[in-house]
Amino acid sequence: MSTTLTAPRRSRALPAPATGARRRRVLHWIATHAIAVALAIMFAGPVVLVGLTALMTDEQALTTNLWPESWNWSNFADVFAKSHLLTWTLNTLMYAGLGTLFMLVSSIPVAYALARFRFRGRKLAFLLVITTMMLPPQVVAVPIYLIWARFGLTETLWPLILPMLLGDAFSIFLLRQFLLTIPREYTDAARVDGCSDFRTLVRVILPMARPAIAAVALFQFFYCWNDYYGPLLYTWINQDNWTLSLGLSTFKAFHSVQWNLTMAATLLVTAPVIIVFFFAQRVFIEGVTLTGVKG
């Protein structure tokens, strides 16, 4: 009689769930980003409230209920029907687009000259550019308005767009600070190869200065998009040339009781800026960071 011995089967031990490590990682993340999360909730709260109010009925918008009882997407269509929102949007796009383009065309060469060229009075010229940043626009509003009135351009947006051809002091400052961080070896090598100053600017400097150019372009675009004082000064008589900021203020005055329509119009006005910044935030932050403080 023979007996066969079989080895006892080993029970396959299941790995213990790493709940403790996972919990520690979550707590560490919360502790590290607690302030950022709190600030994000603080800044996102009003935007969420505007979005929820925009979808409420007229009666519910006047109550303390924060969640819409019914989702009224027709409020956005009512905003277009009860206002000239499309015309205001086109005017704002023209103002912001042409203003940003004219600013870049005029400010980049000035910043390049102040950063790269050696000429007598260069520091004085840069000081004059910085000094103009300290002058409030309201101080010179009356004489500048009289000048544009003689040319017959009041009641239009051209008094706000054409001055951008003369450059912007803040943009010139930021661009100059960034161009100072670019090594001179690049421009010297371009001159050795026979490039002129203009070709060096276009072929060498501009590709390397994309972050700074994007930053100043976004600054100018957002400024024009949100500008209220300029359109109010020049176009308040002619409603066909109003921008979104001026049109939104008048829409609120006429529909102050209908908070759902006011919030819907506010959301439509602010949404394009948020979308643009969302897609361009990496380049924008990079440009601001790399601008530097080199003198």
Stockholm file with secondary structure:
# STOCKHOLM 1.0

chainA/1-295         MSTTLTAPRRSRALPAPATGARRRRVLHWIATHAIAVALAIMFAGPVVLVGLTALMTDEQALTTNLWPESWNWSNFADVFAKSHLLTWTLNTLMYAGLGTLFMLVSSIPVAYALARFRFRGRKLAFLLVITTMMLPPQVVAVPIYLIWARFGLTETLWPLILPMLLGDAFSIFLLRQFLLTIPREYTDAARVDGCSDFRTLVRVILPMARPAIAAVALFQFFYCWNDYYGPLLYTWINQDNWTLSLGLSTFKAFHSVQWNLTMAATLLVTAPVIIVFFFAQRVFIEGVTLTGVKG
#=GR chainA/1-295 SS CCCCCCCCCCCCCCCCCCHHHHHHHHHHHHHHSHHHHHHHHHHHHHHHHHHHHHTSCTTGGGSSCCSCSSCCTHHHHHHHHHSCHHHHHHHHHHHHHHHHHHHHHHHHHHHHHHHHCCCTTHHHHHHHHHHHTTSCTTTTHHHHHHHHHHTTCTTSSHHHHGGGGGCCHHHHHHHHHHHTTSCHHHHHHHHHTTCCHHHHIIIIIHHHTHHHHHHHHHHHHHHHHHCCHHHHHHHSSCGGGCCHHHHHHHHHHHTSSCHHHHHHHHHHHHHHHHHHHHHHHHHHHHHHHHTCCCC
#=GC SS_cons         CCCCCCCCCCCCCCCCCCHHHHHHHHHHHHHHSHHHHHHHHHHHHHHHHHHHHHTSCTTGGGSSCCSCSSCCTHHHHHHHHHSCHHHHHHHHHHHHHHHHHHHHHHHHHHHHHHHHCCCTTHHHHHHHHHHHTTSCTTTTHHHHHHHHHHTTCTTSSHHHHGGGGGCCHHHHHHHHHHHTTSCHHHHHHHHHTTCCHHHHIIIIIHHHTHHHHHHHHHHHHHHHHHCCHHHHHHHSSCGGGCCHHHHHHHHHHHTSSCHHHHHHHHHHHHHHHHHHHHHHHHHHHHHHHHTCCCC
//
